[in-house]
Amino acid sequence: MSVISAQLFQRVANREGVPAEEIAMTTRPTSSANFYINSLDKPDNQRSGDFTISKNQNLFSGFFNRIAVNEIVIDWGIPNIAAHWENNIFSVTVSGAINGTFAVTLPDGFYTVEQALDQIVLTLNTVIGSTVFDLGTFGYTVTLEIPAGTSDFVINLTNLSRSLFPSVSIGTTPAPAYGVSSPKILGTTYIDIVSENLTYNQKLRDATTNFQNRDVLYRWYFAYDNVPIAPDVYFAPILQGYDSFVSRRTPPVVKQIRWSEAQPIGQVNFKVFDDKGRIVDTANYPSGANFQFQISCLLSEE
């Protein structure tokens, strides 16, 4: 049977009882076209997290009823620890042989759990002026500790401490050691790529449990389908976003966005939001931060 067309046979009997006649009807797959989106095509004075594509002619003219996002590529070079994420400060309050509250501000950058803990210990000891803190291991758990008989301390409540230590152990009774549990140091757990110009014909709207609700082209979660590399030396997983990456996804179930067939695609704006609803902007990070994306859309009839 031809890939391009298929024949359906229907047996039809006439009124006089003449033997049925076979009638062939030809059907074809729905017509479709590609619509390619690239943030690198933005004007030079606009940012890749908020830009408008405008040409002298329509971006796409034709009779189609559906827009489907079937391929997404993210080029991510934004550090996972940064002042903008408000997760770069770690502080402790020490009582005993040494007293006081001591804070560490990590330089904006990419960090694994291992690198963050090592930097915290090194900087705390530098700030205090002596080797007070150390990292120990117990089985598959790493602990931030003060050698026995020296002091007790409390981990103060900051976004970085929440990312590294269980909430129940932060800001509670002083102890000589605190264990790291299920660490996850990400500035944002996902980004939403939004284009109101492409989704405003949509009648079936997106919804979320978050207080902010938007119709999205695609939500990119910072997670691997399969863990690609071994954990760090403290047995903490190395998650997507702990380093820069370029990654491609093809959704197994493609979102079908309704479109009016008489309407062309004209000027189009794209915005990219983090999980707090802020526009993703590389200007908020040190020089060299990078973010771009590409999307392949399939335009088709009903």
BARO-146375 format. One record per residue: residue number from 0; x negated, y negated, z of N, C-alpha, C in turn. Coordinates in Angstrom, 2 decimals. Layout:
    i      n_u      n_v      n_w     ca_u     ca_v     ca_w      c_u      c_v      c_w
  NUM        X        Y        Z        X        Y        Z        X        Y        Z
...
//
This chain:
    i      n_u      n_v      n_w     ca_u     ca_v     ca_w      c_u      c_v      c_w
    0    -0.85     1.19     0.00     0.00     0.00     0.00    -0.89    -1.24     0.00
    1    -0.54    -2.23    -0.81    -1.35    -3.44    -0.93    -1.38    -4.20     0.38
    2    -2.56    -4.79     0.70    -2.67    -5.61     1.89    -1.92    -6.91     1.71
    3    -1.87    -7.41     0.46    -1.25    -8.70     0.19     0.27    -8.61     0.22
    4     0.80    -7.54    -0.29     2.25    -7.43    -0.31     2.69    -6.01    -0.04
    5     3.91    -5.87     0.40     4.48    -4.55     0.66     5.85    -4.50     0.02
    6     6.20    -3.34    -0.49     7.50    -3.20    -1.13     8.46    -2.45    -0.21
    7     9.65    -3.02    -0.07    10.70    -2.40     0.69    11.74    -1.86    -0.29
    8    12.12    -0.61    -0.14    13.08     0.02    -1.04    14.42     0.18    -0.35
    9    15.44    -0.21    -1.06    16.79    -0.11    -0.52    17.67     0.62    -1.53
   10    18.34     1.62    -1.07    19.23     2.38    -1.93    20.62     1.77    -1.87
   11    21.13     1.35    -3.05    22.42     0.68    -3.11    23.34     1.47    -4.04
   12    24.49     1.84    -3.55    25.48     2.56    -4.37    26.51     1.58    -4.90
   13    26.87     1.73    -6.20    27.89     0.84    -6.74    29.29     1.39    -6.46
   14    30.30     0.61    -6.83    31.67     0.97    -6.47    32.16     2.21    -7.20
   15    31.64     2.44    -8.42    32.15     3.57    -9.20    31.56     4.90    -8.78
   16    30.73     4.89    -7.74    30.14     6.14    -7.29    28.97     6.59    -8.13
   17    28.45     5.68    -8.96    27.26     6.01    -9.73    26.12     6.26    -8.76
   18    25.23     7.22    -9.05    24.11     7.50    -8.14    23.39     6.23    -7.71
   19    22.95     6.23    -6.48    22.32     5.04    -5.90    21.12     4.59    -6.72
   20    20.93     3.32    -6.73    19.83     2.71    -7.48    18.80     2.18    -6.49
   21    17.53     2.40    -6.78    16.47     1.91    -5.92    16.10     0.48    -6.34
   22    16.18    -0.45    -5.41    15.84    -1.83    -5.67    14.60    -2.18    -4.85
   23    13.58    -2.72    -5.50    12.33    -3.09    -4.82    12.35    -4.57    -4.48
   24    12.00    -4.87    -3.22    11.88    -6.26    -2.77    10.47    -6.48    -2.24
   25     9.82    -7.55    -2.66     8.44    -7.82    -2.27     8.38    -8.84    -1.14
   26     7.63    -8.51    -0.08     7.41    -9.45     1.03     5.91    -9.68     1.16
   27     5.54   -10.85     1.68     4.14   -11.21     1.85     3.90   -11.72     3.27
   28     2.66   -11.59     3.76     2.35   -12.15     5.08     2.59   -13.66     5.09
   29     2.84   -14.19     6.27     3.07   -15.62     6.43     1.86   -16.42     5.96
   30     2.09   -17.50     5.22     0.99   -18.37     4.80     0.36   -19.04     6.01
   31    -0.96   -19.21     5.95    -1.66   -19.83     7.07    -2.86   -20.63     6.57
   32    -3.35   -21.51     7.42    -4.54   -22.31     7.11    -5.28   -22.57     8.40
   33    -6.58   -22.83     8.29    -7.40   -23.13     9.45    -7.46   -24.63     9.70
   34    -7.50   -24.99    10.97    -7.72   -26.38    11.38    -8.86   -26.35    12.40
   35   -10.01   -26.90    12.02   -11.21   -26.82    12.84   -11.42   -28.11    13.61
   36   -11.65   -27.98    14.92   -11.84   -29.12    15.82   -13.26   -29.05    16.38
   37   -13.98   -30.17    16.31   -15.36   -30.20    16.80   -15.57   -31.53    17.53
   38   -15.92   -31.46    18.81   -16.13   -32.69    19.57   -17.31   -33.50    19.04
   39   -18.21   -32.86    18.30   -19.33   -33.58    17.71   -18.89   -34.54    16.61
   40   -17.65   -34.38    16.13   -17.13   -35.28    15.10   -16.58   -36.58    15.69
   41   -16.63   -36.74    16.99   -16.10   -37.94    17.64   -16.89   -39.18    17.23
   42   -16.31   -40.36    17.37   -17.07   -41.60    17.16   -18.22   -41.69    18.16
   43   -19.31   -42.34    17.77   -20.51   -42.41    18.61   -20.26   -43.12    19.94
   44   -19.30   -44.04    19.97   -19.05   -44.81    21.19   -18.03   -44.16    22.11
   45   -17.63   -42.92    21.82   -16.67   -42.21    22.67   -17.33   -40.98    23.28
   46   -16.72   -40.48    24.35   -17.28   -39.35    25.08   -16.60   -38.06    24.66
   47   -17.30   -36.95    24.82   -16.77   -35.68    24.34   -15.60   -35.18    25.19
   48   -15.40   -35.77    26.37   -14.26   -35.40    27.19   -13.03   -36.26    26.96
   49   -13.14   -37.25    26.09   -12.02   -38.15    25.79   -12.34   -38.89    24.50
   50   -11.82   -38.41    23.39   -12.12   -39.05    22.12   -10.94   -38.92    21.16
   51   -10.93   -39.77    20.15    -9.87   -39.78    19.15   -10.47   -39.63    17.76
   52    -9.93   -38.71    16.99   -10.32   -38.52    15.61    -9.30   -39.24    14.73
   53    -9.78   -40.17    13.94    -8.90   -40.94    13.06    -9.58   -41.10    11.70
   54    -8.88   -40.74    10.64    -9.41   -40.86     9.29    -8.48   -41.75     8.46
   55    -8.94   -42.06     7.24    -8.12   -42.87     6.33    -6.92   -42.10     5.81
   56    -7.00   -40.76     5.91    -5.88   -39.93     5.48    -5.52   -38.97     6.62
   57    -4.43   -38.26     6.46    -4.03   -37.30     7.49    -5.09   -36.22     7.63
   58    -5.22   -35.71     8.86    -6.14   -34.60     9.10    -5.64   -33.32     8.45
   59    -4.30   -33.18     8.40    -3.73   -32.01     7.75    -2.33   -32.36     7.25
   60    -2.08   -32.06     6.00    -0.75   -32.26     5.41    -0.28   -30.92     4.85
   61     0.90   -30.50     5.20     1.42   -29.23     4.72     2.62   -28.81     5.52
   62     3.31   -27.82     5.02     4.52   -27.34     5.69     4.17   -26.14     6.56
   63     4.10   -26.37     7.86     3.82   -25.27     8.78     4.64   -25.48    10.04
   64     4.83   -24.40    10.79     5.69   -24.44    11.97     4.99   -24.10    13.28
   65     3.77   -23.56    13.18     3.08   -23.11    14.38     1.62   -23.51    14.34
   66     1.09   -23.87    15.53    -0.33   -24.07    15.73    -0.79   -23.06    16.78
   67    -1.80   -22.29    16.46    -2.30   -21.28    17.40    -3.80   -21.48    17.62
   68    -4.22   -21.50    18.88    -5.65   -21.61    19.22    -6.21   -20.20    19.27
   69    -7.09   -19.88    18.32    -7.58   -18.50    18.28    -9.07   -18.35    18.47
   70    -9.79   -19.46    18.68   -11.23   -19.36    18.95   -11.69   -20.64    19.66
   71   -12.48   -20.47    20.73   -12.98   -21.61    21.51   -14.45   -21.38    21.81
   72   -15.25   -22.41    21.62   -16.67   -22.38    21.98   -16.95   -23.54    22.93
   73   -17.57   -23.26    24.07   -17.95   -24.27    25.03   -19.47   -24.35    25.09
   74   -19.99   -25.56    24.92   -21.41   -25.85    25.09   -21.54   -26.67    26.38
   75   -21.91   -26.00    27.48   -21.85   -26.60    28.81   -23.25   -26.85    29.34
   76   -23.53   -28.10    29.68   -24.81   -28.46    30.26   -24.66   -29.45    31.39
   77   -23.61   -29.28    32.20   -23.34   -30.16    33.34   -23.69   -29.42    34.62
   78   -24.55   -30.00    35.48   -25.01   -29.28    36.68   -23.88   -28.89    37.61
   79   -24.07   -27.76    38.31   -23.02   -27.28    39.22   -23.08   -27.94    40.59
   80   -24.20   -28.57    40.93   -24.30   -29.37    42.16   -24.63   -30.80    41.75
   81   -23.78   -31.74    42.16   -23.96   -33.13    41.74   -23.19   -34.05    42.67
   82   -23.63   -35.30    42.74   -22.93   -36.29    43.55   -21.49   -36.46    43.07
   83   -21.28   -36.40    41.76   -19.93   -36.57    41.23   -19.00   -35.46    41.69
   84   -19.52   -34.25    41.84   -18.70   -33.13    42.33   -18.49   -33.23    43.85
   85   -19.25   -34.09    44.51   -19.19   -34.25    45.97   -19.55   -32.95    46.68
   86   -20.49   -32.20    46.10   -20.91   -30.93    46.72   -22.42   -30.86    46.88
   87   -23.07   -32.02    47.02   -24.54   -32.05    47.07   -25.09   -32.34    48.47
   88   -24.22   -32.45    49.47   -24.67   -32.78    50.83   -24.42   -31.61    51.78
   89   -25.43   -31.29    52.58   -25.34   -30.23    53.58   -25.92   -30.78    54.87
   90   -25.21   -30.61    55.99   -25.72   -31.13    57.25   -25.46   -30.16    58.41
   91   -26.32   -30.26    59.40   -26.19   -29.44    60.61   -26.37   -30.33    61.84
   92   -25.77   -29.92    62.94   -25.98   -30.59    64.22   -26.68   -29.60    65.15
   93   -27.85   -29.99    65.64   -28.70   -29.11    66.44   -28.66   -29.58    67.90
   94   -28.58   -28.60    68.79   -28.65   -28.92    70.22   -29.60   -27.92    70.89
   95   -30.34   -28.39    71.87   -31.29   -27.52    72.54   -32.66   -28.18    72.56
   96   -33.66   -27.43    72.15   -35.02   -27.99    72.13   -35.11   -29.18    71.19
   97   -34.30   -29.16    70.15   -34.21   -30.28    69.20   -32.75   -30.72    69.17
   98   -32.52   -32.04    69.19   -31.16   -32.55    69.19   -30.98   -33.54    68.04
   99   -29.75   -33.50    67.48   -29.44   -34.47    66.45   -28.70   -33.85    65.27
  100   -28.21   -34.71    64.40   -27.55   -34.27    63.16   -28.50   -34.57    62.01
  101   -28.71   -33.55    61.19   -29.67   -33.65    60.10   -28.98   -33.28    58.80
  102   -29.14   -34.15    57.79   -28.45   -33.96    56.51   -29.46   -33.76    55.38
  103   -29.01   -32.97    54.41   -29.79   -32.70    53.20   -28.94   -33.13    52.02
  104   -29.54   -33.90    51.11   -28.88   -34.25    49.86   -29.65   -33.58    48.73
  105   -29.03   -32.62    48.08   -29.69   -31.91    46.99   -29.65   -32.77    45.73
  106   -30.77   -32.86    45.02   -30.76   -33.57    43.73   -29.78   -32.90    42.76
  107   -29.10   -33.69    41.95   -28.19   -33.12    40.96   -28.94   -32.12    40.09
  108   -28.33   -30.96    39.87   -28.99   -29.96    39.05   -28.25   -28.63    39.06
  109   -28.82   -27.66    38.36   -28.29   -26.29    38.33   -28.93   -25.49    39.45
  110   -28.11   -24.79    40.24   -28.60   -24.01    41.36   -27.88   -22.67    41.43
  111   -28.63   -21.62    41.68   -28.04   -20.37    42.15   -27.90   -20.50    43.67
  112   -27.26   -19.54    44.31   -27.16   -19.55    45.77   -28.55   -19.48    46.38
  113   -29.39   -18.65    45.82   -30.76   -18.52    46.31   -31.49   -19.86    46.25
  114   -31.41   -20.54    45.13   -32.12   -21.81    44.98   -31.56   -22.88    45.90
  115   -30.24   -22.90    46.09   -29.63   -23.89    46.97   -30.06   -23.66    48.42
  116   -30.00   -22.41    48.88   -30.38   -22.11    50.26   -31.86   -22.41    50.51
  117   -32.71   -22.02    49.56   -34.14   -22.29    49.72   -34.41   -23.78    49.82
  118   -33.72   -24.57    48.98   -33.91   -26.03    49.00   -33.39   -26.62    50.30
  119   -32.26   -26.10    50.79   -31.70   -26.60    52.05   -32.67   -26.36    53.21
  120   -33.20   -25.16    53.30   -34.13   -24.83    54.39   -35.39   -25.68    54.30
  121   -35.95   -25.79    53.11   -37.17   -26.58    52.93   -36.95   -28.03    53.34
  122   -35.82   -28.61    52.90   -35.56   -30.03    53.17   -35.20   -30.27    54.63
  123   -34.43   -29.37    55.23   -34.09   -29.52    56.65   -35.36   -29.52    57.51
  124   -36.25   -28.59    57.24   -37.48   -28.52    58.03   -38.35   -29.76    57.80
  125   -38.31   -30.31    56.58   -39.06   -31.53    56.31   -38.46   -32.71    57.06
  126   -37.12   -32.79    57.06   -36.44   -33.89    57.75   -36.70   -33.83    59.25
  127   -36.62   -32.62    59.83   -36.80   -32.45    61.28   -38.27   -32.62    61.66
  128   -39.16   -32.26    60.74   -40.58   -32.42    61.00   -41.25   -31.19    61.57
  129   -40.53   -30.07    61.57   -41.13   -28.80    62.02   -40.36   -27.65    61.40
  130   -40.97   -26.46    61.44   -40.31   -25.29    60.86   -39.29   -24.75    61.86
  131   -38.07   -25.22    61.73   -36.99   -24.83    62.64   -36.08   -23.80    61.99
  132   -35.70   -24.05    60.74   -34.75   -23.17    60.06   -35.47   -22.15    59.20
  133   -34.79   -21.00    59.05   -35.35   -19.92    58.24   -34.18   -19.15    57.63
  134   -34.49   -18.35    56.62   -33.50   -17.47    56.01   -33.86   -16.03    56.32
  135   -32.88   -15.31    56.89   -33.08   -13.89    57.18   -32.06   -13.06    56.43
  136   -32.30   -11.77    56.38   -31.35   -10.88    55.70   -30.95    -9.76    56.63
  137   -29.70    -9.40    56.50   -29.18    -8.26    57.25   -28.33    -7.46    56.28
  138   -28.86    -6.36    55.80   -28.17    -5.59    54.77   -28.05    -6.43    53.51
  139   -26.80    -6.64    53.09   -26.55    -7.44    51.90   -26.12    -8.86    52.25
  140   -26.38    -9.28    53.48   -26.00   -10.62    53.91   -27.24   -11.42    54.23
  141   -27.28   -12.64    53.73   -28.37   -13.55    54.07   -27.85   -14.52    55.13
  142   -28.71   -14.90    56.08   -28.30   -15.79    57.16   -29.22   -17.01    57.21
  143   -28.62   -18.14    57.54   -29.38   -19.34    57.88   -29.52   -19.31    59.39
  144   -30.76   -19.35    59.89   -30.94   -19.13    61.32   -32.07   -19.98    61.89
  145   -32.04   -20.12    63.21   -33.11   -20.72    64.00   -33.72   -19.59    64.82
  146   -35.05   -19.49    64.85   -35.69   -18.41    65.62   -35.18   -18.36    67.06
  147   -35.04   -17.16    67.57   -34.48   -16.95    68.91   -35.23   -17.77    69.96
  148   -34.46   -18.33    70.90   -35.05   -19.07    72.00   -35.38   -20.52    71.68
  149   -35.08   -20.95    70.45   -35.41   -22.33    70.08   -34.22   -23.26    70.27
  150   -33.15   -23.00    69.53   -31.98   -23.88    69.56   -30.76   -23.15    69.03
  151   -29.60   -23.77    69.24   -28.37   -23.40    68.55   -28.00   -24.55    67.63
  152   -27.16   -24.26    66.65   -26.76   -25.33    65.74   -25.37   -25.06    65.19
  153   -24.76   -26.10    64.67   -23.45   -26.03    64.04   -23.58   -26.52    62.61
  154   -22.99   -25.77    61.66   -22.92   -26.21    60.27   -21.74   -27.17    60.14
  155   -22.01   -28.38    59.73   -20.95   -29.37    59.62   -20.15   -29.18    58.34
  156   -18.91   -29.66    58.36   -17.97   -29.45    57.27   -18.30   -30.37    56.09
  157   -18.84   -29.80    55.02   -19.04   -30.51    53.76   -18.62   -29.57    52.63
  158   -18.46   -30.10    51.43   -18.07   -29.24    50.31   -19.13   -28.20    50.01
  159   -20.39   -28.55    50.17   -21.46   -27.58    49.92   -21.46   -26.48    50.96
  160   -21.24   -26.84    52.24   -21.21   -25.81    53.28   -20.00   -24.88    53.09
  161   -18.88   -25.42    52.62   -17.71   -24.59    52.33   -18.01   -23.61    51.19
  162   -18.81   -24.05    50.23   -19.14   -23.19    49.09   -20.06   -22.04    49.50
  163   -20.85   -22.24    50.56   -21.85   -21.24    50.94   -21.43   -20.36    52.12
  164   -20.70   -20.92    53.07   -20.41   -20.20    54.31   -18.90   -20.06    54.54
  165   -18.48   -19.03    55.26   -17.05   -18.87    55.56   -16.52   -20.07    56.34
  166   -15.32   -20.49    56.03   -14.73   -21.65    56.70   -14.65   -21.46    58.20
  167   -14.45   -20.22    58.66   -14.30   -19.98    60.10   -15.59   -20.24    60.86
  168   -16.72   -20.28    60.15   -17.99   -20.48    60.85   -18.51   -21.90    60.75
  169   -17.70   -22.79    60.17   -18.15   -24.17    59.98   -17.53   -25.06    61.05
  170   -18.36   -25.85    61.71   -17.88   -26.81    62.68   -17.25   -26.17    63.91
  171   -17.71   -24.97    64.30   -17.15   -24.29    65.47   -18.23   -24.21    66.56
  172   -18.19   -23.17    67.35   -19.13   -23.02    68.46   -20.56   -22.88    67.95
  173   -21.52   -23.57    68.55   -22.92   -23.45    68.12   -23.41   -22.01    68.20
  174   -24.26   -21.65    67.25   -24.80   -20.29    67.18   -26.22   -20.36    66.64
  175   -27.01   -19.32    66.86   -28.40   -19.33    66.36   -28.51   -18.94    64.88
  176   -27.41   -18.41    64.29   -27.48   -17.97    62.89   -26.08   -17.95    62.28
  177   -26.02   -18.18    60.98   -24.76   -18.14    60.24   -24.96   -17.34    58.96
  178   -24.05   -16.41    58.70   -24.17   -15.59    57.50   -23.45   -16.19    56.30
  179   -24.04   -16.01    55.14   -23.42   -16.44    53.89   -22.42   -15.38    53.46
  180   -21.24   -15.81    53.01   -20.22   -14.84    52.61   -19.47   -15.35    51.40
  181   -19.44   -14.53    50.33   -18.71   -14.86    49.09   -19.00   -16.27    48.59
  182   -20.27   -16.62    48.42   -20.60   -17.98    47.99   -20.15   -18.25    46.56
  183   -19.75   -19.49    46.30   -19.34   -19.91    44.97   -19.60   -21.41    44.85
  184   -20.70   -21.75    44.21   -21.09   -23.16    44.12   -20.78   -23.66    42.71
  185   -19.58   -24.12    42.51   -19.18   -24.68    41.23   -18.54   -26.05    41.45
  186   -18.90   -27.00    40.59   -18.27   -28.31    40.68   -16.80   -28.26    40.30
  187   -16.47   -27.41    39.33   -15.09   -27.19    38.91   -14.95   -25.73    38.53
  188   -13.81   -25.15    38.82   -13.61   -23.73    38.51   -13.05   -23.52    37.12
  189   -12.55   -24.60    36.49   -12.05   -24.51    35.12   -12.02   -25.89    34.50
  190   -11.87   -25.94    33.18   -11.61   -27.20    32.48   -10.40   -26.98    31.57
  191    -9.59   -28.02    31.42    -8.42   -27.99    30.54    -8.69   -28.88    29.32
  192    -8.56   -28.29    28.13    -8.67   -29.05    26.89    -7.26   -29.42    26.45
  193    -6.99   -30.71    26.37    -5.63   -31.21    26.17    -5.58   -32.09    24.92
  194    -4.50   -31.94    24.16    -4.22   -32.86    23.06    -2.71   -33.06    22.99
  195    -2.25   -34.17    23.52    -0.81   -34.44    23.51    -0.28   -34.60    22.09
  196    -1.14   -35.03    21.17    -0.72   -35.18    19.77    -0.36   -33.83    19.14
  197    -1.00   -32.76    19.60    -0.75   -31.45    19.02     0.30   -30.64    19.78
  198     0.63   -31.05    21.00     1.58   -30.27    21.81     2.92   -30.96    22.05
  199     3.10   -32.20    21.58     4.34   -32.89    21.95     5.57   -32.33    21.25
  200     5.41   -31.55    20.17     6.56   -30.88    19.56     6.96   -29.61    20.31
  201     6.13   -29.20    21.24     6.36   -27.96    21.96     7.60   -28.09    22.85
  202     8.52   -27.16    22.72     9.73   -27.16    23.56     9.56   -26.30    24.80
  203     8.81   -25.21    24.66     8.50   -24.37    25.81     7.22   -24.92    26.44
  204     7.36   -25.61    27.56     6.26   -26.35    28.16     5.42   -25.50    29.11
  205     4.14   -25.89    29.24     3.27   -25.23    30.21     3.66   -25.64    31.62
  206     3.31   -24.81    32.58     3.56   -25.12    33.99     2.38   -24.63    34.82
  207     2.24   -25.15    36.02     1.13   -24.79    36.89     1.55   -24.91    38.34
  208     0.84   -24.22    39.22     1.07   -24.38    40.65     0.38   -25.62    41.19
  209    -0.50   -26.24    40.39    -1.19   -27.46    40.78    -0.22   -28.63    40.76
  210    -0.56   -29.70    41.48     0.33   -30.88    41.52     0.28   -31.65    40.20
  211    -0.78   -31.44    39.40    -0.87   -32.09    38.09    -0.50   -31.08    37.01
  212     0.39   -31.49    36.11     0.88   -30.57    35.09     0.70   -31.18    33.71
  213     0.08   -30.42    32.81    -0.14   -30.87    31.44     0.07   -29.70    30.49
  214     0.42   -30.03    29.25     0.40   -29.02    28.19    -1.03   -28.95    27.66
  215    -1.60   -27.77    27.66    -3.01   -27.62    27.29    -3.15   -26.81    26.02
  216    -4.23   -27.11    25.29    -4.59   -26.24    24.18    -5.25   -24.97    24.71
  217    -6.16   -25.15    25.69    -6.82   -23.98    26.27    -7.40   -24.34    27.63
  218    -7.27   -23.44    28.58    -7.93   -23.56    29.89    -9.11   -22.60    29.92
  219   -10.29   -23.18    30.12   -11.52   -22.37    30.20   -11.88   -22.16    31.66
  220   -11.81   -20.91    32.12   -12.22   -20.56    33.48   -13.71   -20.24    33.48
  221   -14.42   -20.74    34.49   -15.84   -20.45    34.61   -16.00   -19.07    35.25
  222   -15.98   -18.06    34.40   -16.07   -16.68    34.85   -16.48   -15.82    33.68
  223   -17.21   -14.76    33.97   -17.61   -13.81    32.94   -16.61   -12.66    32.87
  224   -16.38   -12.16    31.67   -15.60   -10.94    31.55   -16.35    -9.78    32.20
  225   -17.65    -9.75    31.99   -18.52    -8.76    32.62   -19.73    -9.50    33.17
  226   -20.18    -9.11    34.37   -21.34    -9.77    34.97   -22.56    -9.45    34.11
  227   -23.17   -10.48    33.47   -24.22   -10.21    32.50   -25.60   -10.01    33.08
  228   -25.84   -10.51    34.29   -27.18   -10.43    34.86   -27.09   -10.00    36.31
  229   -28.24    -9.55    36.84   -28.30    -9.07    38.23   -28.13   -10.24    39.19
  230   -27.71    -9.98    40.41   -27.59   -11.05    41.41   -28.97   -11.60    41.77
  231   -28.96   -12.69    42.55   -30.24   -13.26    42.97   -30.85   -12.42    44.09
  232   -31.98   -12.87    44.64   -32.69   -12.05    45.64   -31.91   -11.92    46.93
  233   -30.90   -12.80    47.15   -30.06   -12.70    48.33   -28.77   -11.95    48.03
  234   -28.74   -11.26    46.91   -27.61   -10.43    46.49   -26.35   -11.24    46.18
  235   -26.49   -12.53    45.99   -25.35   -13.37    45.61   -25.19   -13.34    44.09
  236   -23.98   -13.24    43.58   -23.78   -13.22    42.13   -24.19   -14.54    41.49
  237   -24.69   -14.46    40.27   -25.03   -15.65    39.49   -23.87   -15.91    38.54
  238   -23.06   -16.90    38.87   -21.82   -17.15    38.17   -22.01   -18.04    36.95
  239   -21.05   -17.98    36.03   -21.08   -18.87    34.88   -20.98   -20.32    35.37
  240   -21.91   -21.14    34.94   -21.96   -22.52    35.39   -23.14   -22.80    36.29
  241   -23.82   -21.74    36.80   -25.03   -21.95    37.59   -26.20   -22.36    36.70
  242   -26.01   -22.26    35.40   -27.00   -22.72    34.43   -26.23   -23.16    33.18
  243   -26.89   -23.85    32.28   -26.24   -24.26    31.05   -25.94   -23.03    30.20
  244   -24.93   -23.11    29.34   -24.56   -21.98    28.52   -23.82   -22.44    27.27
  245   -23.83   -21.59    26.26   -22.96   -21.72    25.10   -22.22   -20.40    24.98
  246   -20.89   -20.44    25.05   -20.11   -19.21    25.08   -18.87   -19.35    24.21
  247   -18.45   -18.22    23.62   -17.30   -18.20    22.71   -16.25   -17.23    23.24
  248   -14.98   -17.62    23.11   -13.88   -16.74    23.50   -12.81   -16.72    22.41
  249   -12.21   -15.56    22.26   -11.08   -15.39    21.35    -9.93   -14.81    22.16
  250    -8.92   -15.60    22.48    -7.83   -15.13    23.35    -7.16   -13.89    22.78
  251    -6.95   -12.85    23.59    -6.26   -11.66    23.10    -4.80   -11.92    22.77
  252    -4.19   -12.85    23.49    -2.82   -13.28    23.20    -2.88   -14.77    22.86
  253    -2.57   -15.09    21.61    -2.74   -16.46    21.14    -1.51   -17.30    21.47
  254    -1.74   -18.48    22.02    -0.65   -19.40    22.31    -0.11   -19.97    21.01
  255     1.20   -19.88    20.82     1.86   -20.40    19.63     2.53   -21.73    19.97
  256     2.07   -22.83    19.37     2.60   -24.15    19.65     3.55   -24.56    18.52
  257     4.77   -24.92    18.88     5.77   -25.30    17.89     5.37   -26.60    17.19
  258     5.68   -26.68    15.88     5.39   -27.88    15.10     6.53   -28.14    14.13
  259     6.77   -29.41    13.82     7.78   -29.78    12.84     7.17   -29.73    11.45
  260     7.76   -28.92    10.56     7.14   -28.66     9.26     7.05   -29.90     8.37
  261     7.87   -30.90     8.61     7.85   -32.10     7.78     6.83   -33.13     8.27
  262     6.13   -32.81     9.35     5.24   -33.78     9.98     3.78   -33.40     9.75
  263     2.95   -34.31     9.22     1.52   -34.03     9.06     0.78   -34.21    10.38
  264    -0.46   -33.75    10.45    -1.32   -34.04    11.59    -2.11   -35.30    11.26
  265    -1.85   -36.36    11.99    -2.53   -37.62    11.74    -3.65   -37.86    12.73
  266    -3.67   -39.01    13.36    -4.67   -39.31    14.38    -4.49   -38.39    15.58
  267    -5.59   -37.84    16.10    -5.52   -36.87    17.20    -6.50   -37.25    18.30
  268    -6.00   -37.24    19.55    -6.84   -37.49    20.71    -7.02   -36.20    21.50
  269    -8.22   -36.01    22.06    -8.52   -34.86    22.90    -9.06   -35.36    24.23
  270    -8.57   -34.75    25.31    -9.07   -35.03    26.66    -9.42   -33.71    27.33
  271   -10.47   -33.74    28.13   -10.88   -32.55    28.88   -10.92   -32.90    30.36
  272   -10.17   -32.14    31.18   -10.04   -32.42    32.61   -10.68   -31.30    33.43
  273   -11.25   -31.67    34.60   -11.72   -30.65    35.54   -10.57   -30.23    36.44
  274   -10.85   -29.37    37.42    -9.76   -28.84    38.24    -9.21   -29.84    39.26
  275    -9.82   -31.03    39.32    -9.29   -32.11    40.17    -8.56   -33.16    39.32
  276    -8.45   -32.91    38.01    -7.75   -33.84    37.15    -8.59   -34.99    36.66
  277    -9.93   -34.88    36.79   -10.82   -35.94    36.33   -11.33   -35.63    34.93
  278   -11.50   -36.69    34.12   -12.05   -36.52    32.79   -13.50   -36.04    32.89
  279   -13.85   -35.03    32.12   -15.23   -34.55    32.07   -16.06   -35.55    31.28
  280   -17.08   -36.13    31.94   -17.88   -37.19    31.32   -19.34   -36.99    31.71
  281   -20.20   -36.76    30.74   -21.62   -36.51    31.02   -22.31   -37.73    31.63
  282   -21.70   -38.91    31.50   -22.30   -40.12    32.08   -22.32   -40.07    33.60
  283   -21.56   -39.17    34.21   -21.52   -39.06    35.67   -22.66   -38.24    36.23
  284   -23.55   -37.75    35.36   -24.61   -36.85    35.78   -25.95   -37.35    35.27
  285   -27.04   -36.74    35.71   -28.36   -37.22    35.28   -28.55   -37.14    33.77
  286   -29.52   -37.90    33.29   -29.85   -37.89    31.86   -30.12   -36.46    31.40
  287   -29.58   -36.11    30.26   -29.76   -34.76    29.73   -28.54   -33.88    29.89
  288   -27.55   -34.31    30.70   -26.32   -33.53    30.84   -25.61   -33.49    29.49
  289   -25.00   -32.34    29.20   -24.40   -32.15    27.88   -23.08   -31.42    28.00
  290   -22.13   -31.81    27.15   -20.87   -31.07    27.03   -20.29   -31.30    25.65
  291   -20.00   -30.19    24.94   -19.32   -30.22    23.65   -18.40   -29.01    23.56
  292   -17.46   -29.07    22.64   -16.60   -27.90    22.41   -16.17   -27.85    20.95
  293   -15.84   -26.65    20.52   -15.29   -26.40    19.19   -14.07   -25.48    19.34
  294   -13.04   -25.74    18.53   -11.83   -24.94    18.55   -11.41   -24.63    17.12
  295   -11.04   -23.39    16.88   -10.46   -23.01    15.60    -8.97   -22.76    15.82
  296    -8.14   -23.48    15.06    -6.69   -23.32    15.16    -6.17   -22.70    13.85
  297    -5.15   -21.87    13.98    -4.50   -21.28    12.82    -3.13   -21.94    12.67
  298    -2.90   -22.58    11.53    -1.62   -23.21    11.22    -0.83   -22.27    10.32
  299     0.43   -22.01    10.67     1.18   -21.01     9.91     2.65   -21.36     9.83
  300     3.36   -20.66     8.93     4.80   -20.77     8.84     5.43   -19.97     9.96
  301     6.77   -19.92     9.98     7.45   -19.12    10.98     7.04   -17.66    10.87
//
